[in-house]
Amino acid sequence: MTLNLLIAPDFAPERFAGWHMLNTLLQKRSGLQLHLLTPASAAEQAQLIAEGKVDAVYANPFDAASMIRDAGYQAIARPVGKSDEMVIATAAGSAANTVEDLQPGCKIALTDNKDVKLIGLRLLEPADLTEADIQWQMVDTYQAAARMAIKGEVDASFFLAEAYHSLSKLTKSQLKALIESKLADITHVLLTSAKVGADAERVKEALVGLTGTPDGQPVLDELGIAGGFEPMTQEDAEFMIDLMDTLLD
């Protein structure tokens, strides 16, 4: 039986080679057949999951919460010391220097990444801005969000922090960060479906066992997850979901 492993579409394109290397290593170490899925958008990811084609998924925390609660997935692992932070940035030459400088009616570019939007709205609270006060400009990629900010087509853009910090030097030189979150407990999560059954333990052991090994550590470094992965219990997952519910309230 081949299991489909989906990687959430919120990673920089240069990480894709690393995910393919990881998939190959997990197959070798677990003895399982794994087929990697790399959807180009949140909509494509949602469709694959709805069609029941996803057996394991490295999901952003917002999607993970709904998949655990509504679709019966279980959390098995998460990256060590790699929380999902986000950045609000504007053009380097913008008059805005803090989030408080953003006014009702401002335009903000963002991708279809719900946890980034959720955290961003919390960071905008000092500016007394709510979701309804903002003209949202949806884009497909963080590179597009960066371009819109640089050209002055929006007042600011929302980024997953990892995506912001992996932008090219030239692009970053034309941007300035207004704020970066410091949440620490919200991370991407590796989930498995009920179909995977007892094989979930083999996937988890293979993933957690990569840290510090001659073949595993270079792949983790390539993915920007140098600390590797740690097991995640249902209790850990519920704690993270509760934390996100608090953010939503």
C-alpha positions as CSV (number, residue, x, y, z in Angstrom):
1,M,0.0,0.0,0.0
2,T,1.3,3.4,-0.9
3,L,0.6,6.3,1.5
4,N,0.3,9.8,0.2
5,L,2.3,12.4,2.2
6,L,1.2,16.0,1.6
7,I,3.4,19.0,2.4
8,A,1.5,22.3,3.1
9,P,1.9,24.8,0.3
10,D,3.3,27.6,2.6
11,F,7.0,26.8,2.1
12,A,9.4,28.6,-0.1
13,P,9.9,26.8,-3.5
14,E,13.6,26.3,-2.7
15,R,12.6,23.9,0.1
16,F,10.9,21.4,-2.4
17,A,14.1,19.5,-3.1
18,G,14.5,19.0,0.7
19,W,11.0,17.6,1.0
20,H,11.7,15.1,-1.7
21,M,14.9,14.1,0.0
22,L,13.0,13.7,3.3
23,N,10.3,11.6,1.6
24,T,13.0,9.2,0.2
25,L,14.7,8.9,3.6
26,L,11.4,8.2,5.4
27,Q,10.6,5.4,2.9
28,K,14.0,3.9,3.4
29,R,13.9,4.1,7.2
30,S,10.2,3.1,7.7
31,G,10.0,0.4,5.0
32,L,6.8,2.1,3.8
33,Q,5.8,3.3,0.3
34,L,5.3,7.1,0.5
35,H,4.2,9.3,-2.4
36,L,4.9,13.0,-1.9
37,L,2.2,15.6,-2.7
38,T,3.1,19.2,-3.0
39,P,0.0,21.2,-3.8
40,A,0.5,24.7,-5.2
41,S,-2.2,26.3,-3.2
42,A,-4.4,26.0,-0.1
43,A,-7.4,25.3,-2.3
44,E,-5.6,22.4,-4.0
45,Q,-4.6,21.0,-0.6
46,A,-8.2,21.3,0.7
47,Q,-9.5,19.4,-2.5
48,L,-7.0,16.6,-2.0
49,I,-7.9,16.2,1.6
50,A,-11.6,16.3,0.9
51,E,-11.2,13.6,-1.8
52,G,-9.6,11.3,0.9
53,K,-6.3,11.2,-1.0
54,V,-4.1,12.4,1.9
55,D,-2.8,9.8,4.4
56,A,-0.2,11.9,6.1
57,V,0.1,15.7,6.0
58,Y,2.7,18.3,7.3
59,A,0.0,20.9,8.0
60,N,0.1,24.5,9.2
61,P,-1.4,24.8,12.7
62,F,-4.8,26.2,11.6
63,D,-5.4,23.4,9.2
64,A,-4.1,20.9,11.7
65,A,-6.6,22.0,14.3
66,S,-9.6,21.4,12.0
67,M,-8.2,18.1,10.6
68,I,-7.7,16.8,14.2
69,R,-11.1,17.9,15.3
70,D,-13.3,17.4,12.3
71,A,-11.5,14.7,10.1
72,G,-10.1,12.3,12.7
73,Y,-6.4,12.9,11.9
74,Q,-3.9,12.4,14.8
75,A,-0.8,14.4,15.5
76,I,2.4,12.4,15.6
77,A,5.3,14.8,15.4
78,R,6.3,18.5,15.2
79,P,9.5,20.4,14.5
80,V,11.8,21.2,17.5
81,G,12.2,24.9,18.2
82,K,10.5,26.0,15.1
83,S,7.3,27.9,15.9
84,D,5.1,29.4,13.2
85,E,5.8,33.1,13.6
86,M,4.6,35.8,11.2
87,V,5.9,39.1,10.0
88,I,4.0,42.3,8.9
89,A,6.2,44.2,6.5
90,T,5.9,47.3,4.3
91,A,8.0,49.0,1.7
92,A,11.4,50.3,2.9
93,G,10.4,53.8,2.0
94,S,6.9,53.7,3.5
95,A,6.0,56.3,6.1
96,A,4.7,53.5,8.4
97,N,7.3,52.4,10.9
98,T,5.1,50.5,13.4
99,V,1.7,48.7,13.1
100,E,0.1,51.6,14.9
101,D,0.9,53.7,11.8
102,L,-1.6,51.6,9.7
103,Q,-5.0,53.2,9.4
104,P,-8.5,51.9,8.8
105,G,-9.0,51.3,5.1
106,C,-5.4,50.2,4.6
107,K,-4.6,47.6,2.0
108,I,-2.8,44.4,3.2
109,A,-1.6,41.6,0.9
110,L,-1.8,38.0,2.2
111,T,-1.8,34.4,1.0
112,D,-4.5,31.9,1.8
113,N,-2.8,30.9,5.1
114,K,-5.3,31.2,7.9
115,D,-2.9,31.0,10.8
116,V,-0.8,33.8,9.4
117,K,-3.9,36.0,9.1
118,L,-5.1,35.0,12.5
119,I,-1.8,36.0,14.2
120,G,-1.5,39.1,12.0
121,L,-4.9,40.4,13.2
122,R,-3.8,39.9,16.8
123,L,-0.6,41.9,16.0
124,L,-2.7,44.7,14.5
125,E,-4.7,45.2,17.7
126,P,-2.5,48.1,18.9
127,A,-3.6,49.9,15.8
128,D,-7.3,49.3,16.7
129,L,-7.7,47.5,13.3
130,T,-10.2,44.7,12.9
131,E,-10.7,42.4,9.9
132,A,-13.4,44.7,8.6
133,D,-11.2,47.8,8.7
134,I,-8.8,46.3,6.1
135,Q,-8.9,46.0,2.3
136,W,-7.5,42.5,1.9
137,Q,-5.5,41.7,-1.3
138,M,-5.3,37.9,-1.8
139,V,-2.1,36.6,-3.6
140,D,-0.8,33.1,-4.4
141,T,2.7,33.5,-3.0
142,Y,4.7,35.4,-0.5
143,Q,6.9,36.7,-3.3
144,A,3.8,38.3,-4.8
145,A,2.9,39.8,-1.4
146,A,6.5,41.2,-1.3
147,R,6.2,42.7,-4.8
148,M,2.9,44.5,-3.9
149,A,4.4,46.1,-0.8
150,I,7.5,47.2,-2.6
151,K,5.5,48.7,-5.5
152,G,3.3,50.5,-3.0
153,E,0.2,48.7,-4.2
154,V,-0.6,47.8,-0.6
155,D,0.2,49.4,2.8
156,A,1.6,46.2,4.2
157,S,1.9,42.5,3.6
158,F,1.5,39.4,5.9
159,F,4.3,36.8,5.7
160,L,5.0,33.5,7.4
161,A,8.3,34.5,9.2
162,E,10.3,31.7,7.5
163,A,9.1,32.8,4.1
164,Y,9.9,36.5,4.9
165,H,13.4,35.6,6.1
166,S,14.1,33.4,3.0
167,L,13.3,36.2,0.5
168,S,16.3,37.3,-1.5
169,K,18.6,39.9,-0.1
170,L,17.5,42.3,-2.9
171,T,13.8,41.8,-2.1
172,K,14.4,42.2,1.7
173,S,16.4,45.4,1.2
174,Q,13.3,46.9,-0.3
175,L,11.1,46.0,2.6
176,K,11.0,46.8,6.3
177,A,9.4,44.6,9.0
178,L,6.9,46.5,11.2
179,I,6.6,43.6,13.7
180,E,7.3,39.9,14.1
181,S,5.3,37.6,16.4
182,K,6.8,35.7,19.3
183,L,4.3,32.9,20.1
184,A,6.6,29.8,20.4
185,D,3.9,27.2,21.0
186,I,2.2,27.2,17.6
187,T,3.9,25.0,15.0
188,H,3.4,23.0,11.8
189,V,2.4,19.4,12.7
190,L,2.7,16.0,11.0
191,L,-0.7,14.3,11.0
192,T,-1.8,10.8,10.0
193,S,-5.2,9.6,9.0
194,A,-7.0,6.6,10.5
195,K,-6.1,4.7,7.3
196,V,-2.4,4.7,8.3
197,G,-3.2,2.8,11.5
198,A,-0.2,1.2,13.2
199,D,2.1,2.4,10.4
200,A,1.9,5.9,11.9
201,E,4.4,4.7,14.6
202,R,6.9,3.7,11.9
203,V,6.6,7.1,10.2
204,K,7.1,8.9,13.5
205,E,10.1,6.8,14.5
206,A,11.7,7.3,11.1
207,L,11.2,11.1,11.3
208,V,12.3,11.5,14.9
209,G,15.3,9.4,14.3
210,L,16.8,11.6,11.6
211,T,18.4,14.2,14.0
212,G,22.2,14.1,14.1
213,T,22.5,11.2,11.6
214,P,24.9,11.3,8.6
215,D,22.1,11.0,6.1
216,G,19.3,12.7,8.1
217,Q,20.8,15.9,9.5
218,P,21.8,17.4,6.1
219,V,18.2,17.0,4.9
220,L,16.8,18.6,8.1
221,D,19.3,21.5,7.6
222,E,18.2,21.8,4.0
223,L,14.6,22.2,5.3
224,G,15.6,24.8,7.9
225,I,14.5,22.3,10.6
226,A,18.0,21.8,12.1
227,G,16.6,20.7,15.5
228,G,14.7,17.8,13.8
229,F,11.4,16.5,14.9
230,E,9.9,15.4,18.3
231,P,6.9,13.1,19.0
232,M,3.7,15.0,19.6
233,T,0.9,13.5,21.7
234,Q,-2.8,14.1,21.4
235,E,-2.5,16.2,24.6
236,D,0.1,18.4,23.0
237,A,-2.1,18.9,20.0
238,E,-5.1,19.8,22.2
239,F,-3.0,22.4,24.0
240,M,-2.0,24.0,20.7
241,I,-5.6,24.0,19.5
242,D,-6.8,25.6,22.7
243,L,-4.1,28.3,22.3
244,M,-5.3,29.0,18.7
245,D,-8.9,29.2,20.0
246,T,-7.7,31.8,22.4
247,L,-6.2,33.8,19.5
248,L,-9.5,33.6,17.7
249,D,-11.6,34.9,20.6
